[in-house]
Amino acid sequence: MSRDARGGRHGGMTPVRNVLDQVLAGLKLEERFKSAGATELWGEVVGPEVARRTVPSGVRGGELLVEVEGAVWMGHLAVLRQGILDDLNGRLPEDARLSSIRLVPMRRRKEETI
């Protein structure tokens, strides 16, 4: 196996597999999928009444984004937020734990999204 002037086995080129492994590791997909489990657990943790008035939109940077219907429910959940966070984190794998929950006004009524 000859080496070129740059010293590489493949003419100085990096194998595609190595590049893909680096890209996928950089995307942290495994961590994101584990954290996204929080959106699936949301309804179980908060119960059906709250679940009907909220939509967990996703996780970014360890923060769960939750759309909330109305100011009254926003205030109610703001009070309960830490307990909900603790409950979710107790059900998630250690490497997928959330750092916070961000409550935002619902963009449109849930009935419109169905």
NUBATOR-665330 format. One record per atom (N, C-alpha, C): atom name; residue in one letter; z, y, x. Coordinates in steps of 0.2 Angstrom, whole numbers, plus 5000, padded with zeros to 4 digits. Example, Ala and Ser with C-alpha at 12.3 -4.5 7.8 and 13.67 -1.06 7.14 Angstrom:
2
N, a, 5039, 4972, 5066;
CA, a, 5039, 4978, 5062;
C, a, 5039, 4984, 5066;
N, s, 5035, 4989, 5064;
CA, s, 5036, 4995, 5068;
C, s, 5039, 5000, 5064;
//
This chain:
114
N, m, 5000, 4994, 5004;
CA, m, 5000, 5000, 5000;
C, m, 5000, 5006, 5004;
N, s, 4995, 5010, 5004;
CA, s, 4994, 5016, 5008;
C, s, 4997, 5022, 5005;
N, r, 5000, 5026, 5009;
CA, r, 5002, 5032, 5007;
C, r, 4998, 5038, 5009;
N, d, 4997, 5043, 5004;
CA, d, 4993, 5049, 5006;
C, d, 4997, 5054, 5010;
N, a, 4994, 5059, 5012;
CA, a, 4997, 5064, 5016;
C, a, 5003, 5067, 5013;
N, r, 5004, 5067, 5007;
CA, r, 5011, 5069, 5004;
C, r, 5016, 5064, 5004;
N, g, 5015, 5058, 5006;
CA, g, 5020, 5053, 5006;
C, g, 5021, 5049, 5000;
N, g, 5017, 5050, 4995;
CA, g, 5018, 5046, 4989;
C, g, 5014, 5040, 4988;
N, r, 5016, 5035, 4984;
CA, r, 5013, 5029, 4983;
C, r, 5007, 5030, 4979;
N, h, 5007, 5035, 4974;
CA, h, 5002, 5036, 4969;
C, h, 4998, 5043, 4971;
N, g, 4997, 5044, 4977;
CA, g, 4993, 5050, 4978;
C, g, 4997, 5057, 4977;
N, g, 5004, 5056, 4977;
CA, g, 5008, 5062, 4976;
C, g, 5009, 5063, 4968;
N, m, 5007, 5059, 4964;
CA, m, 5008, 5059, 4957;
C, m, 5014, 5055, 4955;
N, t, 5018, 5058, 4950;
CA, t, 5023, 5055, 4947;
C, t, 5021, 5050, 4941;
N, p, 5023, 5044, 4941;
CA, p, 5021, 5040, 4936;
C, p, 5023, 5043, 4929;
N, v, 5019, 5042, 4924;
CA, v, 5020, 5044, 4917;
C, v, 5027, 5042, 4914;
N, r, 5029, 5036, 4916;
CA, r, 5035, 5033, 4913;
C, r, 5041, 5038, 4916;
N, n, 5041, 5039, 4922;
CA, n, 5046, 5044, 4925;
C, n, 5047, 5050, 4921;
N, v, 5041, 5053, 4920;
CA, v, 5040, 5060, 4917;
C, v, 5043, 5059, 4910;
N, l, 5041, 5054, 4906;
CA, l, 5044, 5053, 4899;
C, l, 5051, 5052, 4899;
N, d, 5054, 5048, 4904;
CA, d, 5061, 5047, 4904;
C, d, 5065, 5054, 4905;
N, q, 5062, 5058, 4910;
CA, q, 5065, 5064, 4911;
C, q, 5065, 5069, 4905;
N, v, 5059, 5069, 4901;
CA, v, 5058, 5073, 4895;
C, v, 5063, 5071, 4890;
N, l, 5063, 5064, 4889;
CA, l, 5067, 5062, 4883;
C, l, 5075, 5063, 4885;
N, a, 5077, 5062, 4891;
CA, a, 5084, 5064, 4893;
C, a, 5085, 5071, 4892;
N, g, 5081, 5075, 4893;
CA, g, 5082, 5082, 4892;
C, g, 5082, 5084, 4885;
N, l, 5079, 5081, 4881;
CA, l, 5079, 5082, 4873;
C, l, 5086, 5080, 4870;
N, k, 5089, 5075, 4874;
CA, k, 5096, 5073, 4872;
C, k, 5095, 5070, 4864;
N, l, 5090, 5066, 4863;
CA, l, 5089, 5064, 4856;
C, l, 5094, 5059, 4854;
N, e, 5097, 5055, 4859;
CA, e, 5102, 5050, 4857;
C, e, 5108, 5054, 4854;
N, e, 5110, 5059, 4858;
CA, e, 5116, 5063, 4856;
C, e, 5115, 5066, 4849;
N, r, 5108, 5069, 4848;
CA, r, 5107, 5072, 4842;
C, r, 5107, 5068, 4836;
N, f, 5104, 5061, 4837;
CA, f, 5104, 5057, 4831;
C, f, 5112, 5055, 4829;
N, k, 5116, 5054, 4834;
CA, k, 5123, 5052, 4833;
C, k, 5126, 5058, 4829;
N, s, 5125, 5064, 4831;
CA, s, 5128, 5070, 4828;
C, s, 5125, 5071, 4821;
N, a, 5119, 5069, 4820;
CA, a, 5116, 5070, 4814;
C, a, 5119, 5065, 4809;
N, g, 5123, 5060, 4811;
CA, g, 5126, 5056, 4806;
C, g, 5131, 5060, 4802;
N, a, 5133, 5066, 4805;
CA, a, 5138, 5070, 4801;
C, a, 5135, 5073, 4794;
N, t, 5128, 5074, 4794;
CA, t, 5125, 5076, 4788;
C, t, 5126, 5070, 4783;
N, e, 5125, 5064, 4785;
CA, e, 5125, 5058, 4781;
C, e, 5133, 5057, 4778;
N, l, 5138, 5059, 4782;
CA, l, 5145, 5058, 4780;
C, l, 5147, 5063, 4776;
N, w, 5144, 5069, 4776;
CA, w, 5146, 5075, 4772;
C, w, 5149, 5073, 4765;
N, g, 5144, 5071, 4761;
CA, g, 5146, 5069, 4754;
C, g, 5152, 5065, 4753;
N, e, 5153, 5060, 4758;
CA, e, 5159, 5055, 4758;
C, e, 5165, 5059, 4760;
N, v, 5165, 5064, 4764;
CA, v, 5171, 5067, 4767;
C, v, 5173, 5073, 4762;
N, v, 5168, 5076, 4759;
CA, v, 5170, 5082, 4755;
C, v, 5170, 5080, 4747;
N, g, 5168, 5074, 4745;
CA, g, 5168, 5072, 4738;
C, g, 5162, 5075, 4734;
N, p, 5161, 5072, 4728;
CA, p, 5155, 5073, 4724;
C, p, 5155, 5080, 4722;
N, e, 5161, 5084, 4720;
CA, e, 5160, 5090, 4717;
C, e, 5158, 5095, 4722;
N, v, 5160, 5095, 4728;
CA, v, 5158, 5099, 4734;
C, v, 5151, 5098, 4736;
N, a, 5150, 5091, 4736;
CA, a, 5143, 5089, 4738;
C, a, 5138, 5091, 4734;
N, r, 5139, 5092, 4727;
CA, r, 5134, 5095, 4722;
C, r, 5133, 5102, 4724;
N, r, 5137, 5106, 4727;
CA, r, 5136, 5113, 4728;
C, r, 5135, 5115, 4736;
N, t, 5133, 5110, 4740;
CA, t, 5132, 5111, 4747;
C, t, 5126, 5106, 4749;
N, v, 5123, 5108, 4754;
CA, v, 5118, 5104, 4758;
C, v, 5119, 5105, 4765;
N, p, 5121, 5099, 4768;
CA, p, 5121, 5099, 4776;
C, p, 5114, 5099, 4779;
N, s, 5112, 5105, 4782;
CA, s, 5106, 5105, 4784;
C, s, 5104, 5102, 4791;
N, g, 5109, 5101, 4795;
CA, g, 5108, 5098, 4802;
C, g, 5113, 5100, 4807;
N, v, 5112, 5098, 4813;
CA, v, 5117, 5099, 4818;
C, v, 5113, 5102, 4824;
N, r, 5116, 5107, 4827;
CA, r, 5113, 5110, 4833;
C, r, 5118, 5113, 4837;
N, g, 5118, 5110, 4843;
CA, g, 5123, 5112, 4848;
C, g, 5130, 5110, 4846;
N, g, 5131, 5105, 4843;
CA, g, 5137, 5103, 4841;
C, g, 5140, 5106, 4835;
N, e, 5136, 5110, 4831;
CA, e, 5138, 5114, 4826;
C, e, 5134, 5111, 4819;
N, l, 5138, 5110, 4814;
CA, l, 5135, 5107, 4808;
C, l, 5134, 5113, 4804;
N, l, 5127, 5114, 4802;
CA, l, 5125, 5119, 4797;
C, l, 5125, 5117, 4790;
N, v, 5129, 5120, 4786;
CA, v, 5130, 5118, 4779;
C, v, 5128, 5124, 4774;
N, e, 5123, 5123, 4770;
CA, e, 5121, 5128, 4765;
C, e, 5126, 5127, 4759;
N, v, 5129, 5133, 4757;
CA, v, 5134, 5133, 4751;
C, v, 5131, 5137, 4745;
N, e, 5132, 5135, 4739;
CA, e, 5130, 5138, 4733;
C, e, 5136, 5143, 4731;
N, g, 5134, 5149, 4732;
CA, g, 5139, 5154, 4729;
C, g, 5145, 5156, 4733;
N, a, 5147, 5162, 4732;
CA, a, 5152, 5165, 4737;
C, a, 5159, 5162, 4735;
N, v, 5160, 5160, 4729;
CA, v, 5167, 5156, 4728;
C, v, 5167, 5150, 4732;
N, w, 5162, 5146, 4732;
CA, w, 5162, 5140, 4735;
C, w, 5162, 5141, 4743;
N, m, 5159, 5146, 4745;
CA, m, 5159, 5148, 4752;
C, m, 5166, 5149, 4754;
N, g, 5170, 5153, 4750;
CA, g, 5177, 5155, 4752;
C, g, 5181, 5149, 4752;
N, h, 5180, 5145, 4747;
CA, h, 5184, 5138, 4746;
C, h, 5183, 5134, 4752;
N, l, 5177, 5133, 4754;
CA, l, 5175, 5129, 4760;
C, l, 5178, 5132, 4767;
N, a, 5178, 5139, 4767;
CA, a, 5180, 5142, 4773;
C, a, 5188, 5140, 4774;
N, v, 5191, 5139, 4769;
CA, v, 5198, 5138, 4769;
C, v, 5199, 5130, 4771;
N, l, 5195, 5126, 4769;
CA, l, 5195, 5119, 4770;
C, l, 5191, 5117, 4777;
N, r, 5188, 5121, 4780;
CA, r, 5183, 5119, 4785;
C, r, 5186, 5115, 4791;
N, q, 5192, 5117, 4793;
CA, q, 5195, 5114, 4799;
C, q, 5197, 5106, 4797;
N, g, 5199, 5105, 4791;
CA, g, 5201, 5099, 4789;
C, g, 5195, 5094, 4788;
N, i, 5190, 5097, 4785;
CA, i, 5183, 5094, 4785;
C, i, 5181, 5092, 4792;
N, l, 5181, 5097, 4796;
CA, l, 5179, 5095, 4803;
C, l, 5183, 5090, 4806;
N, d, 5189, 5090, 4805;
CA, d, 5193, 5085, 4808;
C, d, 5192, 5078, 4805;
N, d, 5190, 5078, 4799;
CA, d, 5189, 5071, 4795;
C, d, 5182, 5069, 4798;
N, l, 5177, 5073, 4798;
CA, l, 5170, 5071, 4801;
C, l, 5171, 5068, 4808;
N, n, 5174, 5072, 4812;
CA, n, 5175, 5070, 4819;
C, n, 5179, 5063, 4820;
N, g, 5183, 5062, 4815;
CA, g, 5187, 5056, 4815;
C, g, 5182, 5050, 4814;
N, r, 5177, 5051, 4810;
CA, r, 5172, 5046, 4808;
C, r, 5166, 5045, 4813;
N, l, 5165, 5050, 4817;
CA, l, 5159, 5050, 4822;
C, l, 5161, 5047, 4828;
N, p, 5156, 5045, 4832;
CA, p, 5157, 5042, 4839;
C, p, 5160, 5048, 4843;
N, e, 5164, 5047, 4848;
CA, e, 5167, 5052, 4852;
C, e, 5161, 5057, 4855;
N, d, 5156, 5054, 4857;
CA, d, 5150, 5058, 4861;
C, d, 5146, 5061, 4855;
N, a, 5148, 5061, 4849;
CA, a, 5144, 5064, 4844;
C, a, 5148, 5069, 4840;
N, r, 5154, 5071, 4842;
CA, r, 5159, 5075, 4839;
C, r, 5156, 5082, 4838;
N, l, 5158, 5085, 4833;
CA, l, 5156, 5092, 4831;
C, l, 5161, 5097, 4834;
N, s, 5158, 5103, 4836;
CA, s, 5163, 5108, 4838;
C, s, 5165, 5113, 4832;
N, s, 5160, 5113, 4827;
CA, s, 5162, 5118, 4822;
C, s, 5157, 5117, 4816;
N, i, 5159, 5120, 4810;
CA, i, 5155, 5120, 4804;
C, i, 5153, 5127, 4803;
N, r, 5146, 5128, 4802;
CA, r, 5144, 5135, 4800;
C, r, 5142, 5135, 4793;
N, l, 5145, 5139, 4789;
CA, l, 5143, 5139, 4782;
C, l, 5139, 5145, 4780;
N, v, 5133, 5144, 4777;
CA, v, 5128, 5149, 4776;
C, v, 5126, 5149, 4768;
N, p, 5124, 5155, 4766;
CA, p, 5122, 5155, 4759;
C, p, 5116, 5150, 4758;
N, m, 5116, 5146, 4752;
CA, m, 5111, 5142, 4750;
C, m, 5104, 5146, 4749;
N, r, 5099, 5144, 4753;
CA, r, 5092, 5147, 4752;
C, r, 5090, 5147, 4745;
N, r, 5090, 5142, 4742;
CA, r, 5088, 5141, 4735;
C, r, 5092, 5136, 4731;
N, r, 5092, 5136, 4725;
CA, r, 5096, 5131, 4721;
C, r, 5094, 5124, 4723;
N, k, 5099, 5120, 4723;
CA, k, 5097, 5113, 4724;
C, k, 5092, 5110, 4719;
N, e, 5092, 5112, 4713;
CA, e, 5087, 5109, 4708;
C, e, 5080, 5111, 4710;
N, e, 5079, 5116, 4713;
CA, e, 5073, 5118, 4716;
C, e, 5070, 5114, 4721;
N, t, 5075, 5111, 4725;
CA, t, 5073, 5107, 4731;
C, t, 5071, 5100, 4729;
N, i, 5072, 5098, 4723;
CA, i, 5071, 5091, 4721;
C, i, 5064, 5090, 4719;
//
